[in-house]
Amino acid sequence: MPHRSGGASAPTTRAHANMKDSDSGNMQSRKFAVGQNIILKQSALHRAPPDTFEIVRLLPFERGSPQYRIKSLRDGHERVVTESDIA
């Protein structure tokens, strides 16, 4: 009888984990992982004071760019950003 491990495997925490693009089936790389804290880049469109966000969900690639659902650690609001929006 084969030996079976009863424990669950540890979650992947590598920031550069490869994630599958569900639309095309291609393997594409992401720089950030769920649970990681990030800060958004400052831009002409994003002039709010700096805030720290937590990545709460990986979303499908949009026009070749990974998307993330993020949550503000300051006030809890959530939004969707592309990888290029993250500092």
N, CA, C and O atoms as CSV, one atom per row, in Angstrom:
chain,resi,resn,atom,element,x,y,z
A,1,MET,N,N,0.848,-1.184,0.000
A,1,MET,CA,C,0.000,0.000,0.000
A,1,MET,C,C,0.891,1.242,0.000
A,1,MET,O,O,1.785,1.349,0.839
A,2,PRO,N,N,0.666,2.189,-0.925
A,2,PRO,CA,C,1.503,3.386,-0.993
A,2,PRO,C,C,1.277,4.272,0.228
A,2,PRO,O,O,0.177,4.331,0.777
A,3,HIS,N,N,2.338,4.956,0.637
A,3,HIS,CA,C,2.261,5.877,1.762
A,3,HIS,C,C,1.656,7.191,1.285
A,3,HIS,O,O,2.091,7.743,0.274
A,4,ARG,N,N,0.659,7.696,2.001
A,4,ARG,CA,C,0.024,8.969,1.653
A,4,ARG,C,C,0.260,9.966,2.767
A,4,ARG,O,O,0.097,9.647,3.945
A,5,SER,N,N,0.632,11.139,2.401
A,5,SER,CA,C,0.828,12.210,3.371
A,5,SER,C,C,-0.515,12.830,3.688
A,5,SER,O,O,-1.278,13.175,2.786
A,6,GLY,N,N,-0.805,12.973,4.978
A,6,GLY,CA,C,-2.088,13.535,5.381
A,6,GLY,C,C,-2.087,15.042,5.451
A,6,GLY,O,O,-3.156,15.650,5.504
A,7,GLY,N,N,-0.912,15.675,5.453
A,7,GLY,CA,C,-0.832,17.134,5.580
A,7,GLY,C,C,-1.020,17.843,4.264
A,7,GLY,O,O,-0.717,17.307,3.198
A,8,ALA,N,N,-1.519,19.048,4.353
A,8,ALA,CA,C,-1.669,19.867,3.150
A,8,ALA,C,C,-0.331,20.498,2.809
A,8,ALA,O,O,0.484,20.771,3.690
A,9,SER,N,N,-0.117,20.723,1.545
A,9,SER,CA,C,1.134,21.353,1.139
A,9,SER,C,C,1.106,22.835,1.499
A,9,SER,O,O,0.043,23.453,1.551
A,10,ALA,N,N,2.277,23.391,1.745
A,10,ALA,CA,C,2.390,24.800,2.116
A,10,ALA,C,C,2.059,25.677,0.912
A,10,ALA,O,O,2.384,25.316,-0.219
A,11,PRO,N,N,1.414,26.829,1.141
A,11,PRO,CA,C,1.101,27.720,0.013
A,11,PRO,C,C,2.374,28.297,-0.587
A,11,PRO,O,O,3.372,28.498,0.104
A,12,THR,N,N,2.317,28.555,-1.874
A,12,THR,CA,C,3.456,29.145,-2.567
A,12,THR,C,C,3.545,30.618,-2.207
A,12,THR,O,O,2.556,31.347,-2.290
A,13,THR,N,N,4.736,31.055,-1.806
A,13,THR,CA,C,4.905,32.462,-1.439
A,13,THR,C,C,5.928,33.163,-2.320
A,13,THR,O,O,6.265,34.318,-2.063
A,14,ARG,N,N,6.428,32.497,-3.347
A,14,ARG,CA,C,7.405,33.127,-4.240
A,14,ARG,C,C,6.764,34.271,-4.985
A,14,ARG,O,O,5.693,34.113,-5.571
A,15,ALA,N,N,7.403,35.415,-4.968
A,15,ALA,CA,C,6.869,36.597,-5.651
A,15,ALA,C,C,6.914,36.443,-7.159
A,15,ALA,O,O,6.116,37.061,-7.865
A,16,HIS,N,N,7.824,35.637,-7.664
A,16,HIS,CA,C,7.960,35.481,-9.117
A,16,HIS,C,C,7.359,34.158,-9.582
A,16,HIS,O,O,7.901,33.516,-10.481
A,17,ALA,N,N,6.263,33.752,-8.987
A,17,ALA,CA,C,5.621,32.490,-9.358
A,17,ALA,C,C,5.013,32.606,-10.752
A,17,ALA,O,O,4.516,33.668,-11.127
A,18,ASN,N,N,5.051,31.535,-11.508
A,18,ASN,CA,C,4.412,31.512,-12.820
A,18,ASN,C,C,2.938,31.215,-12.637
A,18,ASN,O,O,2.572,30.292,-11.910
A,19,MET,N,N,2.102,31.985,-13.285
A,19,MET,CA,C,0.665,31.802,-13.212
A,19,MET,C,C,0.135,31.569,-14.618
A,19,MET,O,O,0.659,32.120,-15.586
A,20,LYS,N,N,-0.900,30.757,-14.727
A,20,LYS,CA,C,-1.466,30.447,-16.036
A,20,LYS,C,C,-2.419,31.549,-16.474
A,20,LYS,O,O,-3.271,31.993,-15.706
A,21,ASP,N,N,-2.265,31.976,-17.702
A,21,ASP,CA,C,-3.189,32.939,-18.296
A,21,ASP,C,C,-4.386,32.138,-18.781
A,21,ASP,O,O,-4.280,31.391,-19.753
A,22,SER,N,N,-5.518,32.284,-18.117
A,22,SER,CA,C,-6.680,31.459,-18.412
A,22,SER,C,C,-7.253,31.709,-19.803
A,22,SER,O,O,-7.935,30.841,-20.348
A,23,ASP,N,N,-6.991,32.871,-20.384
A,23,ASP,CA,C,-7.543,33.172,-21.700
A,23,ASP,C,C,-6.790,32.471,-22.823
A,23,ASP,O,O,-7.414,31.974,-23.761
A,24,SER,N,N,-5.464,32.419,-22.749
A,24,SER,CA,C,-4.702,31.876,-23.857
A,24,SER,C,C,-4.059,30.540,-23.558
A,24,SER,O,O,-3.588,29.868,-24.475
A,25,GLY,N,N,-4.027,30.131,-22.275
A,25,GLY,CA,C,-3.387,28.880,-21.915
A,25,GLY,C,C,-1.878,28.977,-21.844
A,25,GLY,O,O,-1.219,27.970,-21.582
A,26,ASN,N,N,-1.297,30.162,-22.070
A,26,ASN,CA,C,0.145,30.347,-22.004
A,26,ASN,C,C,0.575,30.577,-20.561
A,26,ASN,O,O,-0.166,31.146,-19.759
A,27,MET,N,N,1.784,30.124,-20.246
A,27,MET,CA,C,2.340,30.400,-18.929
A,27,MET,C,C,2.994,31.777,-18.994
A,27,MET,O,O,3.839,32.030,-19.852
A,28,GLN,N,N,2.606,32.644,-18.103
A,28,GLN,CA,C,3.175,33.979,-18.047
A,28,GLN,C,C,3.589,34.251,-16.613
A,28,GLN,O,O,3.016,33.690,-15.679
A,29,SER,N,N,4.569,35.101,-16.439
A,29,SER,CA,C,5.139,35.364,-15.133
A,29,SER,C,C,4.473,36.553,-14.451
A,29,SER,O,O,4.089,37.527,-15.099
A,30,ARG,N,N,4.345,36.455,-13.140
A,30,ARG,CA,C,3.860,37.551,-12.314
A,30,ARG,C,C,4.960,37.940,-11.344
A,30,ARG,O,O,5.756,37.096,-10.932
A,31,LYS,N,N,5.008,39.208,-10.980
A,31,LYS,CA,C,6.018,39.689,-10.038
A,31,LYS,C,C,5.531,39.660,-8.599
A,31,LYS,O,O,6.346,39.699,-7.677
A,32,PHE,N,N,4.223,39.590,-8.384
A,32,PHE,CA,C,3.659,39.704,-7.045
A,32,PHE,C,C,2.736,38.532,-6.744
A,32,PHE,O,O,2.186,37.912,-7.654
A,33,ALA,N,N,2.569,38.231,-5.443
A,33,ALA,CA,C,1.783,37.075,-5.009
A,33,ALA,C,C,0.695,37.512,-4.027
A,33,ALA,O,O,0.795,38.575,-3.414
A,34,VAL,N,N,-0.341,36.689,-3.882
A,34,VAL,CA,C,-1.405,36.947,-2.918
A,34,VAL,C,C,-0.792,37.050,-1.518
A,34,VAL,O,O,0.069,36.255,-1.142
A,35,GLY,N,N,-1.252,38.045,-0.760
A,35,GLY,CA,C,-0.761,38.262,0.594
A,35,GLY,C,C,0.398,39.236,0.681
A,35,GLY,O,O,0.759,39.677,1.772
A,36,GLN,N,N,0.979,39.573,-0.451
A,36,GLN,CA,C,2.120,40.490,-0.473
A,36,GLN,C,C,1.617,41.927,-0.334
A,36,GLN,O,O,0.592,42.283,-0.916
A,37,ASN,N,N,2.330,42.752,0.432
A,37,ASN,CA,C,2.008,44.172,0.569
A,37,ASN,C,C,2.759,44.967,-0.485
A,37,ASN,O,O,3.941,44.738,-0.740
A,38,ILE,N,N,2.042,45.911,-1.095
A,38,ILE,CA,C,2.626,46.712,-2.180
A,38,ILE,C,C,2.232,48.176,-2.019
A,38,ILE,O,O,1.335,48.503,-1.242
A,39,ILE,N,N,2.907,49.052,-2.755
A,39,ILE,CA,C,2.572,50.472,-2.837
A,39,ILE,C,C,2.398,50.801,-4.312
A,39,ILE,O,O,3.156,50.316,-5.152
A,40,LEU,N,N,1.399,51.626,-4.633
A,40,LEU,CA,C,1.162,52.008,-6.020
A,40,LEU,C,C,2.116,53.109,-6.439
A,40,LEU,O,O,2.537,53.933,-5.627
A,41,LYS,N,N,2.451,53.107,-7.728
A,41,LYS,CA,C,3.271,54.180,-8.303
A,41,LYS,C,C,2.475,55.481,-8.277
A,41,LYS,O,O,1.254,55.473,-8.426
A,42,GLN,N,N,3.170,56.585,-8.089
A,42,GLN,CA,C,2.544,57.901,-8.193
A,42,GLN,C,C,2.489,58.278,-9.671
A,42,GLN,O,O,3.444,58.040,-10.411
A,43,SER,N,N,1.391,58.856,-10.091
A,43,SER,CA,C,1.248,59.291,-11.482
A,43,SER,C,C,0.333,60.503,-11.535
A,43,SER,O,O,-0.216,60.925,-10.517
A,44,ALA,N,N,0.177,61.053,-12.716
A,44,ALA,CA,C,-0.721,62.202,-12.890
A,44,ALA,C,C,-2.160,61.820,-12.542
A,44,ALA,O,O,-2.924,62.656,-12.060
A,45,LEU,N,N,-2.533,60.565,-12.784
A,45,LEU,CA,C,-3.898,60.112,-12.495
A,45,LEU,C,C,-4.058,59.643,-11.054
A,45,LEU,O,O,-5.168,59.660,-10.521
A,46,HIS,N,N,-2.981,59.231,-10.427
A,46,HIS,CA,C,-3.045,58.723,-9.055
A,46,HIS,C,C,-2.260,59.664,-8.148
A,46,HIS,O,O,-1.064,59.477,-7.928
A,47,ARG,N,N,-2.945,60.671,-7.628
A,47,ARG,CA,C,-2.282,61.689,-6.802
A,47,ARG,C,C,-2.614,61.540,-5.324
A,47,ARG,O,O,-2.270,62.415,-4.529
A,48,ALA,N,N,-3.264,60.472,-4.946
A,48,ALA,CA,C,-3.607,60.256,-3.542
A,48,ALA,C,C,-2.341,60.041,-2.723
A,48,ALA,O,O,-1.315,59.629,-3.264
A,49,PRO,N,N,-2.407,60.317,-1.421
A,49,PRO,CA,C,-1.233,60.070,-0.583
A,49,PRO,C,C,-0.852,58.595,-0.650
A,49,PRO,O,O,-1.717,57.741,-0.845
A,50,PRO,N,N,0.428,58.291,-0.491
A,50,PRO,CA,C,0.855,56.888,-0.551
A,50,PRO,C,C,0.095,56.037,0.456
A,50,PRO,O,O,-0.155,56.458,1.585
A,51,ASP,N,N,-0.263,54.843,0.032
A,51,ASP,CA,C,-1.001,53.898,0.867
A,51,ASP,C,C,-0.432,52.517,0.603
A,51,ASP,O,O,0.013,52.225,-0.507
A,52,THR,N,N,-0.444,51.681,1.603
A,52,THR,CA,C,-0.005,50.297,1.437
A,52,THR,C,C,-1.233,49.437,1.169
A,52,THR,O,O,-2.264,49.573,1.828
A,53,PHE,N,N,-1.102,48.559,0.199
A,53,PHE,CA,C,-2.177,47.657,-0.186
A,53,PHE,C,C,-1.702,46.221,-0.053
A,53,PHE,O,O,-0.508,45.934,-0.141
A,54,GLU,N,N,-2.660,45.318,0.162
A,54,GLU,CA,C,-2.371,43.882,0.165
A,54,GLU,C,C,-2.989,43.276,-1.089
A,54,GLU,O,O,-4.126,43.594,-1.437
A,55,ILE,N,N,-2.253,42.413,-1.762
A,55,ILE,CA,C,-2.804,41.702,-2.916
A,55,ILE,C,C,-3.722,40.607,-2.373
A,55,ILE,O,O,-3.287,39.727,-1.630
A,56,VAL,N,N,-5.000,40.676,-2.757
A,56,VAL,CA,C,-5.978,39.715,-2.242
A,56,VAL,C,C,-6.389,38.675,-3.275
A,56,VAL,O,O,-6.933,37.630,-2.917
A,57,ARG,N,N,-6.133,38.950,-4.564
A,57,ARG,CA,C,-6.526,37.991,-5.603
A,57,ARG,C,C,-5.745,38.252,-6.875
A,57,ARG,O,O,-5.493,39.403,-7.234
A,58,LEU,N,N,-5.361,37.182,-7.557
A,58,LEU,CA,C,-4.738,37.284,-8.878
A,58,LEU,C,C,-5.856,37.231,-9.903
A,58,LEU,O,O,-6.718,36.354,-9.849
A,59,LEU,N,N,-5.839,38.164,-10.826
A,59,LEU,CA,C,-6.863,38.236,-11.867
A,59,LEU,C,C,-6.245,37.889,-13.217
A,59,LEU,O,O,-5.021,37.877,-13.345
A,60,PRO,N,N,-7.069,37.606,-14.226
A,60,PRO,CA,C,-6.536,37.266,-15.547
A,60,PRO,C,C,-5.711,38.399,-16.148
A,60,PRO,O,O,-5.870,39.564,-15.784
A,61,PHE,N,N,-4.836,38.040,-17.065
A,61,PHE,CA,C,-4.038,39.015,-17.796
A,61,PHE,C,C,-4.956,39.826,-18.699
A,61,PHE,O,O,-5.888,39.287,-19.296
A,62,GLU,N,N,-4.689,41.115,-18.794
A,62,GLU,CA,C,-5.436,42.006,-19.677
A,62,GLU,C,C,-4.450,42.654,-20.632
A,62,GLU,O,O,-3.561,43.390,-20.203
A,63,ARG,N,N,-4.599,42.388,-21.919
A,63,ARG,CA,C,-3.673,42.895,-22.951
A,63,ARG,C,C,-2.220,42.569,-22.590
A,63,ARG,O,O,-1.329,43.401,-22.760
A,64,GLY,N,N,-1.994,41.357,-22.091
A,64,GLY,CA,C,-0.647,40.887,-21.791
A,64,GLY,C,C,-0.090,41.318,-20.448
A,64,GLY,O,O,1.045,40.977,-20.116
A,65,SER,N,N,-0.867,42.063,-19.665
A,65,SER,CA,C,-0.389,42.548,-18.366
A,65,SER,C,C,-1.162,41.877,-17.229
A,65,SER,O,O,-2.392,41.825,-17.264
A,66,PRO,N,N,-0.451,41.364,-16.221
A,66,PRO,CA,C,-1.146,40.749,-15.080
A,66,PRO,C,C,-1.973,41.786,-14.318
A,66,PRO,O,O,-1.567,42.940,-14.180
A,67,GLN,N,N,-3.130,41.361,-13.831
A,67,GLN,CA,C,-3.976,42.218,-13.015
A,67,GLN,C,C,-4.081,41.627,-11.614
A,67,GLN,O,O,-3.966,40.417,-11.420
A,68,TYR,N,N,-4.302,42.510,-10.642
A,68,TYR,CA,C,-4.396,42.112,-9.243
A,68,TYR,C,C,-5.556,42.834,-8.580
A,68,TYR,O,O,-5.811,44.000,-8.882
A,69,ARG,N,N,-6.260,42.163,-7.683
A,69,ARG,CA,C,-7.247,42.830,-6.821
A,69,ARG,C,C,-6.490,43.150,-5.540
A,69,ARG,O,O,-5.901,42.264,-4.921
A,70,ILE,N,N,-6.508,44.426,-5.141
A,70,ILE,CA,C,-5.757,44.860,-3.971
A,70,ILE,C,C,-6.690,45.517,-2.958
A,70,ILE,O,O,-7.752,46.028,-3.316
A,71,LYS,N,N,-6.284,45.497,-1.697
A,71,LYS,CA,C,-7.085,46.059,-0.603
A,71,LYS,C,C,-6.212,47.003,0.213
A,71,LYS,O,O,-5.101,46.649,0.605
A,72,SER,N,N,-6.717,48.202,0.467
A,72,SER,CA,C,-6.004,49.191,1.258
A,72,SER,C,C,-5.897,48.719,2.702
A,72,SER,O,O,-6.890,48.302,3.297
A,73,LEU,N,N,-4.690,48.785,3.267
A,73,LEU,CA,C,-4.514,48.443,4.672
A,73,LEU,C,C,-4.988,49.584,5.579
A,73,LEU,O,O,-5.225,49.379,6.769
A,74,ARG,N,N,-5.122,50.780,5.011
A,74,ARG,CA,C,-5.554,51.946,5.795
A,74,ARG,C,C,-7.063,51.965,6.010
A,74,ARG,O,O,-7.528,52.116,7.140
A,75,ASP,N,N,-7.834,51.811,4.924
A,75,ASP,CA,C,-9.287,51.940,5.063
A,75,ASP,C,C,-10.088,50.755,4.508
A,75,ASP,O,O,-11.316,50.750,4.582
A,76,GLY,N,N,-9.399,49.752,3.952
A,76,GLY,CA,C,-10.079,48.532,3.511
A,76,GLY,C,C,-10.712,48.571,2.133
A,76,GLY,O,O,-11.276,47.567,1.696
A,77,HIS,N,N,-10.638,49.711,1.423
A,77,HIS,CA,C,-11.256,49.735,0.091
A,77,HIS,C,C,-10.444,48.849,-0.868
A,77,HIS,O,O,-9.231,48.702,-0.719
A,78,GLU,N,N,-11.135,48.269,-1.845
A,78,GLU,CA,C,-10.498,47.393,-2.817
A,78,GLU,C,C,-10.569,48.005,-4.199
A,78,GLU,O,O,-11.463,48.795,-4.501
A,79,ARG,N,N,-9.610,47.627,-5.039
A,79,ARG,CA,C,-9.571,48.079,-6.420
A,79,ARG,C,C,-8.784,47.083,-7.244
A,79,ARG,O,O,-8.125,46.200,-6.694
A,80,VAL,N,N,-8.848,47.218,-8.565
A,80,VAL,CA,C,-8.104,46.374,-9.493
A,80,VAL,C,C,-7.016,47.218,-10.132
A,80,VAL,O,O,-7.269,48.337,-10.577
A,81,VAL,N,N,-5.789,46.670,-10.176
A,81,VAL,CA,C,-4.666,47.370,-10.805
A,81,VAL,C,C,-3.908,46.399,-11.697
A,81,VAL,O,O,-4.002,45.182,-11.534
A,82,THR,N,N,-3.155,46.953,-12.641
A,82,THR,CA,C,-2.252,46.130,-13.440
A,82,THR,C,C,-0.879,46.161,-12.789
A,82,THR,O,O,-0.598,47.011,-11.945
A,83,GLU,N,N,-0.031,45.227,-13.189
A,83,GLU,CA,C,1.298,45.136,-12.612
A,83,GLU,C,C,2.099,46.421,-12.809
A,83,GLU,O,O,2.928,46.773,-11.970
A,84,SER,N,N,1.855,47.111,-13.903
A,84,SER,CA,C,2.602,48.353,-14.178
A,84,SER,C,C,2.207,49.482,-13.235
A,84,SER,O,O,2.918,50.484,-13.163
A,85,ASP,N,N,1.092,49.354,-12.505
A,85,ASP,CA,C,0.671,50.372,-11.534
A,85,ASP,C,C,1.387,50.232,-10.188
A,85,ASP,O,O,1.313,51.129,-9.348
A,86,ILE,N,N,2.079,49.108,-9.983
A,86,ILE,CA,C,2.675,48.804,-8.690
A,86,ILE,C,C,4.138,49.247,-8.671
A,86,ILE,O,O,4.900,48.963,-9.594
A,87,ALA,N,N,4.515,49.958,-7.588
A,87,ALA,CA,C,5.892,50.455,-7.447
A,87,ALA,C,C,6.867,49.319,-7.188
A,87,ALA,O,O,8.067,49.556,-7.044
